[in-house]
Amino acid sequence: MRVNGKVIPTPGKFRTKYRIGNLYLDKRSITFGKIKDTELRIDSINTWNAGIESLEIIIENEIPYLLIATEPSILKPQEKGKIIIAVNAPQIDKYGNIKTDIKVVVVTKSNKVYGNIPVIATIEEDFSHLTEKDLANAPIIKFKEKNINLGLIEKDKKINCEFIFYNPGKRDLIIRNIQQGRDYTIVDFNKEVKPGDSEKIEIVFQTNSNFERYKKNIAVISNDPKNPVTYITITGKGQKKSTEHKKTGYENIPPEKAFTLIEEYHGDDKFVILDVRTPVEFGEQHLKNAVNLDFNSNDLKKIISILDKKKFYLIYSENGKRSGETVELMKKLGFDRTLNMEEGIIGWEKRGYPLVK
């Protein structure tokens, strides 16, 4: 590694994922997964000063439900440290997915460099304290229909949808949250539903894409202890795919478009997500349902040549470089549709999209 014209050795067992100036971090973000609303969860990021002068780590923003400590706050040249992050879930006033950016400033005598560390979690209600009697008298959420098929969907046209639900339980049903999305807007719903009553969730669906089909899963979070998260779904068919998806299609696409594609093609065995990083990188975290194909393998070309050339492939790597070269190879081998996700898993994670281990 070369810093300010000098070769600096990387310390053993330090896998760099992100850098802010000369501060190197082994994680681009902190993903806590599911956290009960009664929990305090702690994780950390290893840091390393790769520069030739001391640096100070300053956390610029205060977030009520995050406890953040830098150990130490000033790193000498080549010194290692940690950024410790704790999520205090009782201080969070919402349920479902949350994403918060920690704003970090790295200060040296010569300059200041700014960066963000995303903190991602899913907040769930803790029902562990409920007795059998409590569970027997609990609220229940039931939907008349969980799926609405809109049929043919015209681009840019707004469509109103209504999901009817009721509470056959013995206590008040409370809707904690309904996850928002880019293609729909939650218009109205009552947060509290008395036993025996019914209500509706009004949603306006509008798309600006030309996908052949749509599928939007919307999470409804309630205080039903047996079904705290219920998914309602909007499906439909759109116009013909644009030229970016035609045969022999090849394109670099941003993580936002990759996320939408994955959502639309969920469950389609003709759509394949390829992760061309090393098995070690893949094991740390990857996109759900991705298949690992090591770019550094001596048999890479041989393995790719036996894949089904008629399927639709989305390829990603750490930053888009290895995946870009893989797509070029697949193009030469005659694959019909291959897309490279620009910025790779770094860009994906930066936007707060989900990963699995």
C-alpha positions in Angstrom: 0.0 0.0 0.0 1.3 3.4 -0.9 0.4 6.5 1.2 1.8 10.0 0.5 4.4 8.4 -1.8 5.6 5.9 0.8 5.0 2.2 0.9 3.1 1.3 4.0 2.6 -2.4 4.9 -0.9 -3.6 5.7 -1.0 -5.1 9.2 -1.7 -8.8 9.4 -5.3 -10.0 9.5 -6.7 -6.6 8.6 -9.1 -6.7 5.8 -9.8 -3.2 4.5 -13.5 -2.6 3.5 -13.6 1.2 3.6 -11.4 4.2 4.2 -11.9 7.8 5.3 -8.7 9.5 4.5 -5.9 7.5 6.0 -8.3 5.8 8.5 -8.9 2.3 7.3 -11.9 0.2 8.5 -12.6 -3.5 8.3 -16.3 -2.9 7.9 -18.2 -0.5 5.6 -21.2 -0.6 7.9 -22.7 -2.2 11.0 -25.6 -4.6 10.3 -27.3 -5.8 13.5 -30.1 -7.8 12.0 -33.2 -8.3 14.2 -33.2 -6.5 17.6 -35.9 -6.7 20.2 -37.3 -3.4 21.4 -36.0 -4.2 24.9 -32.4 -4.9 23.9 -29.1 -3.1 24.0 -26.9 -4.6 21.2 -23.2 -3.8 20.7 -20.8 -4.3 17.7 -17.5 -2.7 16.6 -15.4 -1.8 13.6 -11.7 -2.3 13.7 -9.7 0.7 12.6 -6.1 1.4 11.4 -4.2 4.5 10.8 -2.4 3.8 7.5 -0.8 7.3 7.4 2.4 8.8 8.5 0.9 11.3 10.9 -1.5 11.0 13.8 -5.2 11.4 13.2 -8.2 12.1 15.3 -11.6 10.4 14.9 -14.6 12.7 15.5 -18.2 11.6 15.5 -20.0 14.6 14.2 -23.7 13.8 14.8 -25.5 12.7 18.0 -28.1 10.0 17.6 -30.3 9.4 20.7 -30.5 5.6 20.4 -26.8 5.1 19.4 -23.9 4.9 21.8 -20.6 5.5 20.0 -17.1 5.3 21.4 -13.7 5.5 19.7 -10.9 3.6 21.3 -8.6 5.5 21.1 -9.9 8.7 19.6 -6.4 9.6 18.4 -4.5 7.0 16.5 -0.8 7.3 16.0 0.7 6.2 12.6 0.2 2.5 12.1 -1.8 2.2 15.3 -5.0 0.1 15.4 -8.2 0.9 17.3 -11.9 0.4 17.3 -15.2 2.3 16.8 -17.7 0.7 19.2 -21.4 1.1 18.4 -24.3 0.2 20.6 -28.0 0.3 19.6 -30.2 1.1 22.5 -33.5 -0.2 21.1 -35.8 1.1 23.9 -34.9 4.6 22.6 -36.2 3.9 19.1 -39.8 5.0 18.5 -40.4 2.9 15.4 -40.5 -0.8 14.4 -39.2 -2.4 11.3 -36.1 -1.6 9.3 -34.0 1.4 10.3 -30.9 2.9 8.7 -28.9 5.7 10.3 -25.6 7.2 9.0 -22.9 8.0 11.5 -21.0 11.0 10.3 -17.3 10.6 10.9 -14.6 13.2 10.5 -10.9 12.2 10.3 -8.7 15.1 11.3 -4.9 15.4 10.8 -2.6 18.4 10.8 -2.9 18.7 7.1 -6.6 18.1 6.4 -10.0 16.9 7.3 -11.8 14.0 5.6 -15.5 13.2 6.0 -17.2 9.8 5.8 -20.4 7.9 6.8 -20.8 4.6 8.6 -24.4 3.2 8.0 -26.0 1.4 11.0 -28.7 -1.0 9.9 -31.2 -3.0 12.1 -34.7 -4.4 12.2 -36.6 -3.5 15.4 -39.0 -6.1 16.6 -41.4 -6.1 19.6 -40.4 -8.3 22.5 -43.3 -10.7 23.4 -41.2 -13.0 25.6 -42.8 -11.6 28.8 -46.3 -12.6 27.8 -48.0 -15.5 29.7 -50.2 -18.2 28.2 -53.2 -16.2 29.4 -51.8 -13.0 27.7 -51.3 -14.9 24.4 -54.9 -16.4 24.6 -56.3 -12.8 25.0 -53.9 -11.2 22.5 -54.9 -9.2 19.4 -54.9 -10.9 16.0 -54.4 -9.5 12.6 -56.2 -11.1 9.7 -56.4 -9.9 6.1 -59.3 -10.5 3.8 -56.8 -10.8 0.9 -53.0 -10.5 1.3 -52.4 -10.2 -2.5 -53.8 -7.7 -5.0 -53.2 -8.4 -8.6 -53.5 -5.2 -10.6 -53.2 -6.9 -14.0 -51.7 -4.8 -16.7 -49.9 -1.8 -15.2 -49.3 1.4 -17.2 -46.2 3.3 -16.6 -46.6 6.4 -14.5 -50.3 5.7 -13.8 -51.5 5.9 -10.2 -53.6 2.9 -9.0 -55.5 2.8 -5.7 -55.4 -0.4 -3.7 -57.3 -1.3 -0.5 -56.3 -4.1 1.9 -59.0 -5.0 4.3 -58.0 -6.5 7.7 -59.8 -7.2 10.9 -59.1 -8.1 14.6 -60.7 -11.3 15.8 -58.6 -11.2 18.9 -59.6 -10.1 22.4 -57.5 -6.9 22.8 -56.9 -3.8 20.7 -54.8 -4.4 17.6 -52.1 -1.8 17.1 -50.4 -1.2 13.7 -46.9 -0.3 14.7 -45.6 0.5 11.2 -46.0 -0.1 7.5 -42.8 -0.2 5.6 -42.6 2.5 2.8 -41.3 1.8 -0.7 -40.4 3.8 -3.8 -43.3 2.6 -6.0 -46.1 3.1 -3.5 -47.5 5.5 -0.9 -49.4 4.6 2.2 -52.4 6.9 2.1 -54.3 6.1 5.2 -54.9 3.5 8.0 -56.1 3.4 11.6 -53.4 2.5 14.0 -55.8 1.0 16.6 -58.5 -1.6 15.8 -60.9 -2.8 18.5 -61.7 -6.5 18.9 -64.2 -7.5 16.2 -63.6 -4.4 14.1 -62.2 -4.2 10.6 -60.2 -1.5 8.9 -58.4 -0.9 5.6 -54.9 0.1 4.4 -55.1 2.4 1.4 -52.1 2.4 -0.9 -51.4 4.3 -4.1 -49.2 2.3 -6.4 -47.3 4.1 -9.2 -44.3 2.9 -11.2 -41.9 4.7 -13.5 -40.3 1.5 -14.8 -41.1 -0.8 -17.7 -40.6 -4.2 -16.1 -42.6 -7.1 -17.6 -43.9 -7.9 -14.1 -44.1 -6.4 -10.7 -44.2 -7.8 -7.2 -44.1 -5.5 -4.1 -44.0 -7.1 -0.7 -45.1 -4.6 2.0 -44.4 -5.4 5.7 -47.2 -4.6 8.1 -45.9 -4.6 11.7 -48.4 -5.0 14.5 -48.7 -6.1 18.2 -50.1 -9.5 17.2 -47.5 -11.7 19.1 -48.0 -14.7 16.7 -47.8 -12.6 13.5 -45.8 -9.4 14.4 -44.9 -9.0 10.7 -47.5 -9.7 8.0 -46.6 -9.2 4.3 -49.2 -7.9 1.8 -48.4 -8.1 -1.8 -49.1 -6.0 -5.0 -48.5 -7.8 -8.2 -49.1 -7.1 -11.9 -47.7 -7.0 -15.4 -46.1 -4.1 -17.1 -45.0 -3.1 -20.5 -42.4 -4.9 -22.5 -38.9 -4.5 -21.0 -36.9 -1.7 -22.4 -33.8 -2.3 -24.6 -31.6 -2.6 -21.5 -33.2 -6.1 -20.9 -33.4 -7.2 -24.5 -31.4 -10.2 -25.8 -27.6 -9.7 -25.9 -28.2 -6.9 -23.3 -25.1 -5.7 -21.4 -25.0 -2.7 -19.1 -23.5 -1.3 -16.0 -26.3 -0.5 -13.5 -26.3 1.3 -10.1 -27.3 -0.6 -6.9 -30.7 1.1 -6.9 -31.6 -0.6 -10.2 -30.1 -3.9 -9.1 -32.3 -3.8 -6.0 -35.4 -3.2 -8.0 -34.5 -6.1 -10.4 -33.9 -8.5 -7.6 -37.3 -7.6 -6.1 -39.1 -8.0 -9.4 -37.5 -11.3 -10.3 -37.8 -12.9 -6.9 -38.5 -16.6 -7.3 -37.7 -16.7 -11.0 -35.2 -19.5 -11.7 -34.2 -17.8 -14.9 -32.7 -14.9 -13.0 -29.3 -15.6 -11.4 -27.2 -13.4 -9.0 -23.5 -14.1 -9.2 -21.0 -13.0 -6.6 -17.6 -13.2 -8.1 -15.6 -12.4 -4.9 -13.5 -14.9 -3.0 -15.2 -17.5 -0.8 -13.9 -15.7 2.2 -15.5 -12.4 1.2 -18.7 -14.3 0.3 -18.8 -15.9 3.7 -18.6 -12.6 5.5 -21.7 -11.2 3.9 -23.4 -11.3 0.5 -26.7 -10.6 -1.3 -29.5 -13.1 -0.5 -29.8 -16.0 -3.0 -26.4 -15.1 -4.6 -24.2 -17.9 -6.0 -20.5 -17.6 -5.4 -18.1 -17.9 -8.3 -14.5 -17.0 -7.5 -13.1 -14.6 -10.0 -9.6 -15.7 -9.0 -10.3 -19.4 -9.8 -8.1 -20.9 -12.5 -11.3 -22.6 -13.8 -13.3 -19.4 -14.0 -13.7 -19.5 -17.8 -14.4 -23.2 -17.8 -17.1 -22.9 -15.1 -18.8 -19.9 -16.8 -18.8 -21.7 -20.2 -21.1 -24.5 -18.8 -23.7 -22.0 -17.4 -27.0 -21.6 -19.1 -26.4 -18.8 -21.6 -30.2 -18.1 -21.9 -30.6 -17.1 -18.3 -30.5 -13.5 -17.0 -27.4 -12.7 -14.9 -26.7 -9.9 -12.4 -23.1 -10.0 -11.4 -21.4 -8.1 -8.5 -18.1 -8.0 -6.7 -16.5 -5.7 -4.1 -16.5 -2.5 -6.1 -17.6 -3.5 -9.6 -14.2 -4.2 -11.1 -14.1 -8.0 -11.0 -17.8 -8.2 -11.9 -17.2 -5.9 -14.9 -14.5 -8.1 -16.2 -16.7 -11.2 -15.6 -19.5 -9.6 -17.6 -17.1 -8.9 -20.5 -16.1 -12.5 -20.5 -19.7 -13.7 -20.5 -20.5 -11.4 -23.3 -17.6 -12.9 -25.4 -18.9 -16.4 -24.6 -22.3 -15.6 -26.0 -24.5 -15.0 -22.9 -27.8 -13.3 -23.7 -28.3 -10.9 -20.8 -25.6 -9.9 -18.3 -25.6 -6.9 -16.0 -22.8 -5.5 -13.9 -23.7 -3.8 -10.6 -21.6 -0.7 -10.4 -19.9 0.1 -7.0 -20.4 -3.6 -6.1 -21.3 -4.7 -2.6 -19.8 -1.5 -1.2 -22.3 0.6 -3.0 -25.1 -1.8 -2.1 -24.2 -1.7 1.6 -23.8 2.1 1.5 -27.4 2.5 0.5 -28.6 0.3 3.4 -29.8 -2.6 1.3 -30.0 -6.0 3.1 -27.1 -8.5 3.2 -26.9 -12.0 4.7 -24.1 -14.1 6.1 
